[in-house]
Amino acid sequence: MKKVDAVNEDTTDSQSKNKKAVSKTKHKETVDNSNVASREAVRRSRGRRGFLSTIIELPRDIIIEIFSRLHPGDLLSLARTSKDFRSIMLGDAAEYIWRTCRSKVPSLPPPPCGMSEPAYASLVFDTFCHECTIPRARYVDWLLRIRLCGDCLLIGHIYTNRPECHGRSRYDAFLISLFKHAPKIEYRGSQIEHSDFYHIKAWNRLLDEVLPMSDDKQLKEWEQKRQGMDDDAAKIRNFFKVRAAGHKDDLAIVRAERIDAIMAKLEVEWSKELTPEIREFLKNHKLVSQPRALTDRIWKNIEPPLIEILQKERDVINRRYRMWE
């Protein structure tokens, strides 16, 4: 019995040792795998840092040549990448880089007097609200160089569509002549169809400056001084109007090409069902009339509901044939 007990104890000890050895091996493998993963992550991050540092370490004239080929919006993003890039974008050679990139944007006027190239690029190509910093702010006062979102514009403490007239009528000829010189934002939205919003503080300063003028000569001199600022703002405003009109035409072309491509695909098997009425209905359908090019993935998603519409039309046509029979 003692021999049996000794054998059992030896067997138990060997099994426990084997389990410990296996657990150590597994732990070692896990540690090794985690170390490999961490080393790989460090290697990749070093590679990215090495690439950026390589650009920084290039000769200055090569850096200027590379950056001068970018779009001003890309320069803005690059300047916010790191301190090194920011120092280059705001350094001695930065004026040439910004000016060269800006000159490659068709029809974009030069910056207004007293405005730097980086600040001008930010005003024109950035879309952040200057009040709440949310993106896609599309209302700009080109005279005061302020960009706002719809909420900040309509909130009423920065801009208003009913400026104070200091006891005068809004239809007073003198005030009407001042409105064209006042900083404003043209609002087009759902809440108000069409309205000009005037900067409250700037409008009050304008009245305080002009109302004390005693004769027409002083007013004309003041208007001549303001005319340059107004002209600069008008040039930028017209640039965006022309660009928006061109973009609208481009979208119309893309939409027409998408409609033609969809009709061509449907005509392969559904030419009989594509009556003039159905064609017109499909052209205005929300899945068809979009300013996006038709890709294989998009067609795969929109084909079933369009086929369902044509199948219903086929059933209607078949019922008519049976009635005629």
C-alpha positions as CSV (number, residue, x, y, z in Angstrom):
1,M,0.0,0.0,0.0
2,K,2.8,2.4,0.8
3,K,4.4,1.7,-2.6
4,V,1.1,2.5,-4.3
5,D,0.7,5.7,-2.3
6,A,4.2,6.7,-3.2
7,V,3.6,6.1,-6.9
8,N,0.3,8.1,-6.7
9,E,2.1,11.0,-5.0
10,D,4.9,10.9,-7.7
11,T,2.3,10.9,-10.4
12,T,0.4,13.9,-8.8
13,D,3.7,15.8,-8.4
14,S,4.7,15.2,-12.0
15,Q,1.2,16.3,-13.3
16,S,1.3,19.5,-11.3
17,K,4.8,20.3,-12.5
18,N,3.7,19.7,-16.1
19,K,0.7,22.0,-15.6
20,K,3.0,24.7,-14.2
21,A,5.4,24.3,-17.1
22,V,2.5,24.5,-19.7
23,S,1.1,27.6,-18.0
24,K,4.5,29.3,-17.9
25,T,4.9,28.4,-21.6
26,K,1.5,29.9,-22.5
27,H,2.2,33.0,-20.4
28,K,5.6,33.4,-22.1
29,E,3.9,33.1,-25.5
30,T,1.3,35.7,-24.6
31,V,4.0,38.1,-23.4
32,D,6.1,37.5,-26.5
33,N,3.1,38.1,-28.7
34,S,2.2,41.3,-26.9
35,N,5.8,42.5,-27.1
36,V,5.8,41.8,-30.8
37,A,2.6,43.7,-31.3
38,S,3.9,46.7,-29.3
39,R,7.2,46.7,-31.1
40,E,5.4,46.6,-34.4
41,A,3.2,49.6,-33.4
42,V,6.2,51.5,-32.2
43,R,8.0,50.7,-35.5
44,R,5.0,52.0,-37.6
45,S,4.7,55.2,-35.5
46,R,8.5,55.8,-35.8
47,G,8.1,55.3,-39.6
48,R,5.4,58.0,-39.7
49,R,7.5,60.3,-37.6
50,G,10.5,59.6,-39.7
51,F,8.6,60.5,-42.9
52,L,7.4,63.9,-41.5
53,S,10.9,64.6,-40.1
54,T,12.4,63.9,-43.5
55,I,10.2,66.6,-45.0
56,I,11.2,69.1,-42.3
57,E,14.9,68.3,-42.8
58,L,14.8,68.9,-46.6
59,P,16.5,72.1,-47.9
60,R,14.3,75.2,-47.5
61,D,14.0,75.9,-51.2
62,I,12.7,72.3,-51.9
63,I,10.2,72.7,-49.0
64,I,9.0,75.9,-50.5
65,E,8.7,74.3,-54.0
66,I,6.7,71.4,-52.6
67,F,4.3,73.5,-50.5
68,S,3.8,76.0,-53.2
69,R,2.0,73.4,-55.3
70,L,-0.7,72.8,-52.7
71,H,-4.2,74.2,-52.4
72,P,-4.6,76.9,-49.7
73,G,-7.0,74.7,-47.8
74,D,-4.3,72.0,-47.7
75,L,-1.8,74.5,-46.4
76,L,-4.2,75.3,-43.5
77,S,-4.4,71.6,-42.7
78,L,-0.7,71.2,-42.9
79,A,0.0,74.2,-40.6
80,R,-2.2,72.5,-38.0
81,T,-0.3,69.2,-38.2
82,S,2.7,70.0,-36.0
83,K,4.7,72.9,-34.5
84,D,7.4,72.3,-37.1
85,F,5.0,72.7,-40.0
86,R,3.3,75.6,-38.3
87,S,6.6,77.4,-38.0
88,I,7.3,77.0,-41.7
89,M,3.8,78.1,-42.7
90,L,4.1,81.3,-40.6
91,G,7.9,81.8,-41.1
92,D,9.8,84.2,-43.4
93,A,9.1,82.3,-46.6
94,A,5.4,81.7,-45.8
95,E,4.1,84.8,-47.5
96,Y,5.5,83.6,-50.9
97,I,4.0,80.1,-50.3
98,W,0.6,81.3,-49.4
99,R,0.5,83.9,-52.2
100,T,1.6,81.3,-54.8
101,C,-1.0,78.8,-53.7
102,R,-3.7,81.4,-53.6
103,S,-2.8,82.6,-57.2
104,K,-3.5,79.1,-58.5
105,V,-7.2,79.3,-57.4
106,P,-9.0,80.6,-60.5
107,S,-10.6,84.1,-60.1
108,L,-9.9,84.3,-56.4
109,P,-9.2,88.0,-55.6
110,P,-6.2,89.1,-53.5
111,P,-6.7,89.5,-49.7
112,P,-8.3,92.8,-48.5
113,C,-6.0,95.6,-47.4
114,G,-4.5,94.8,-44.0
115,M,-5.3,91.1,-44.0
116,S,-2.5,88.5,-44.1
117,E,-2.5,85.6,-46.6
118,P,-3.0,82.8,-43.9
119,A,-5.9,84.7,-42.3
120,Y,-7.4,85.3,-45.7
121,A,-7.1,81.6,-46.6
122,S,-8.7,80.6,-43.3
123,L,-11.6,83.0,-43.9
124,V,-12.2,81.8,-47.5
125,F,-11.5,78.0,-47.2
126,D,-12.2,77.2,-43.5
127,T,-15.8,76.4,-42.6
128,F,-15.8,76.8,-38.8
129,C,-18.1,79.2,-37.0
130,H,-16.1,82.0,-35.4
131,E,-18.5,82.1,-32.5
132,C,-19.2,78.4,-31.6
133,T,-16.5,76.7,-33.7
134,I,-18.9,74.1,-35.3
135,P,-18.1,73.1,-38.9
136,R,-20.1,74.0,-42.0
137,A,-20.8,77.6,-41.1
138,R,-21.9,79.1,-44.4
139,Y,-22.8,82.7,-43.5
140,V,-19.9,85.2,-44.0
141,D,-19.6,88.9,-43.4
142,W,-16.9,89.7,-46.0
143,L,-16.6,93.3,-44.7
144,L,-15.9,92.4,-41.1
145,R,-14.4,89.0,-42.0
146,I,-16.7,87.0,-39.8
147,R,-18.1,83.5,-40.5
148,L,-21.1,82.3,-38.6
149,C,-23.4,79.3,-38.5
150,G,-27.2,79.7,-38.8
151,D,-27.8,79.4,-35.1
152,C,-25.3,82.1,-34.1
153,L,-26.6,84.4,-36.8
154,L,-30.3,84.1,-35.7
155,I,-29.6,84.2,-32.0
156,G,-29.8,88.0,-32.1
157,H,-26.9,89.3,-30.0
158,I,-24.3,89.6,-32.8
159,Y,-26.4,90.3,-35.9
160,T,-29.9,91.5,-36.4
161,N,-32.2,92.1,-39.3
162,R,-33.8,95.0,-37.6
163,P,-31.0,97.4,-36.7
164,E,-31.6,100.5,-34.5
165,C,-32.2,103.7,-36.4
166,H,-31.8,106.2,-33.6
167,G,-35.2,107.7,-34.0
168,R,-35.1,107.8,-37.8
169,S,-37.3,105.9,-40.1
170,R,-35.9,102.8,-41.8
171,Y,-36.9,104.3,-45.1
172,D,-35.0,107.6,-44.4
173,A,-32.9,108.4,-47.5
174,F,-29.8,109.0,-45.4
175,L,-30.1,105.6,-43.6
176,I,-30.8,103.8,-46.8
177,S,-27.5,105.2,-48.2
178,L,-25.7,104.0,-45.1
179,F,-27.1,100.4,-45.3
180,K,-25.0,99.7,-48.4
181,H,-21.8,100.5,-46.4
182,A,-22.8,98.5,-43.3
183,P,-21.3,95.1,-42.5
184,K,-24.0,92.5,-43.2
185,I,-24.7,88.9,-44.0
186,E,-27.2,87.9,-46.6
187,Y,-29.4,85.2,-45.1
188,R,-31.2,82.6,-47.1
189,G,-33.0,80.1,-44.9
190,S,-36.3,78.3,-44.0
191,Q,-37.3,80.6,-41.2
192,I,-36.8,83.9,-43.1
193,E,-37.0,83.8,-46.9
194,H,-34.7,86.7,-47.6
195,S,-33.2,89.2,-45.2
196,D,-30.0,91.1,-44.6
197,F,-28.5,90.8,-41.1
198,Y,-26.4,93.7,-39.8
199,H,-23.7,93.5,-37.3
200,I,-25.1,95.3,-34.2
201,K,-22.0,96.8,-32.8
202,A,-20.5,97.8,-36.2
203,W,-23.8,99.4,-37.2
204,N,-24.0,101.4,-34.0
205,R,-20.4,102.6,-34.5
206,L,-21.3,103.5,-38.1
207,L,-24.1,105.7,-36.9
208,D,-22.1,107.3,-34.2
209,E,-19.4,108.1,-36.8
210,V,-21.7,109.5,-39.5
211,L,-24.6,111.1,-37.8
212,P,-22.5,114.0,-36.3
213,M,-21.3,115.0,-39.8
214,S,-22.7,118.4,-40.5
215,D,-22.4,118.7,-44.3
216,D,-22.5,116.6,-47.5
217,K,-18.8,117.2,-48.1
218,Q,-17.8,115.3,-45.0
219,L,-20.2,112.5,-45.9
220,K,-18.7,112.1,-49.4
221,E,-15.2,112.0,-48.0
222,W,-16.2,109.3,-45.6
223,E,-17.9,107.3,-48.4
224,Q,-14.8,107.5,-50.5
225,K,-12.7,106.0,-47.6
226,R,-15.2,103.2,-47.2
227,Q,-15.5,102.5,-50.9
228,G,-12.2,100.5,-51.0
229,M,-13.4,98.2,-48.2
230,D,-16.7,97.7,-49.8
231,D,-15.1,96.9,-53.2
232,D,-12.8,94.3,-51.6
233,A,-15.8,92.6,-49.9
234,A,-17.9,92.8,-53.1
235,K,-15.1,91.0,-55.1
236,I,-14.9,88.1,-52.7
237,R,-18.7,87.9,-52.5
238,N,-19.0,87.8,-56.3
239,F,-16.2,85.1,-56.5
240,F,-18.3,82.8,-54.3
241,K,-21.5,83.5,-56.2
242,V,-19.8,82.6,-59.5
243,R,-18.3,79.5,-58.0
244,A,-21.6,78.4,-56.4
245,A,-23.3,78.8,-59.8
246,G,-20.6,76.8,-61.5
247,H,-20.8,74.1,-58.8
248,K,-24.6,74.0,-59.4
249,D,-24.1,73.4,-63.1
250,D,-21.6,70.7,-62.4
251,L,-24.1,68.9,-60.1
252,A,-26.8,69.2,-62.7
253,I,-24.4,67.5,-65.2
254,V,-23.6,64.7,-62.8
255,R,-27.4,64.2,-62.0
256,A,-28.2,64.0,-65.7
257,E,-25.5,61.4,-66.3
258,R,-26.7,59.4,-63.4
259,I,-30.3,59.4,-64.8
260,D,-29.1,58.3,-68.2
261,A,-27.0,55.5,-66.8
262,I,-29.9,54.2,-64.7
263,M,-32.3,54.3,-67.7
264,A,-29.7,52.4,-69.8
265,K,-29.5,49.6,-67.2
266,L,-33.3,49.3,-66.9
267,E,-33.9,49.3,-70.6
268,V,-32.1,46.0,-70.9
269,E,-35.0,44.0,-69.4
270,W,-37.7,46.5,-68.8
271,S,-38.0,48.5,-72.1
272,K,-41.7,47.7,-72.4
273,E,-42.5,49.0,-68.9
274,L,-40.5,52.2,-69.4
275,T,-43.4,54.2,-70.7
276,P,-43.0,58.0,-70.9
277,E,-45.0,58.4,-67.7
278,I,-42.8,55.9,-65.8
279,R,-39.6,57.5,-67.2
280,E,-40.7,60.9,-65.9
281,F,-41.6,59.4,-62.6
282,L,-38.3,57.6,-62.2
283,K,-36.3,60.7,-63.3
284,N,-37.8,62.6,-60.3
285,H,-37.5,59.6,-57.9
286,K,-35.2,60.4,-54.9
287,L,-33.0,57.3,-55.6
288,V,-32.5,58.4,-59.2
289,S,-32.3,62.2,-59.2
290,Q,-29.1,62.6,-57.2
291,P,-25.9,64.6,-58.0
292,R,-23.8,61.4,-57.4
293,A,-22.2,59.3,-60.1
294,L,-23.7,55.8,-60.4
295,T,-21.3,53.1,-59.2
296,D,-21.7,49.4,-59.0
297,R,-22.3,49.6,-55.3
298,I,-24.9,52.3,-55.6
299,W,-26.7,50.4,-58.4
300,K,-26.7,47.2,-56.3
301,N,-28.5,49.2,-53.5
302,I,-31.1,51.0,-55.6
303,E,-31.9,48.3,-58.2
304,P,-34.4,46.3,-56.0
305,P,-36.8,49.2,-55.3
306,L,-36.6,50.4,-58.9
307,I,-37.3,46.9,-60.2
308,E,-40.3,46.7,-57.8
309,I,-41.7,49.8,-59.4
310,L,-41.3,48.4,-62.9
311,Q,-42.8,45.0,-61.8
312,K,-45.9,46.8,-60.6
313,E,-46.1,48.6,-64.0
314,R,-45.7,45.2,-65.7
315,D,-48.6,43.8,-63.7
316,V,-50.8,46.7,-64.8
317,I,-49.9,46.2,-68.4
318,N,-50.6,42.5,-68.2
319,R,-54.0,43.2,-66.7
320,R,-54.8,45.5,-69.5
321,Y,-53.9,42.9,-72.1
322,R,-56.1,40.3,-70.4
323,M,-59.0,42.8,-70.4
324,W,-58.6,43.4,-74.1
325,E,-58.6,39.7,-74.8
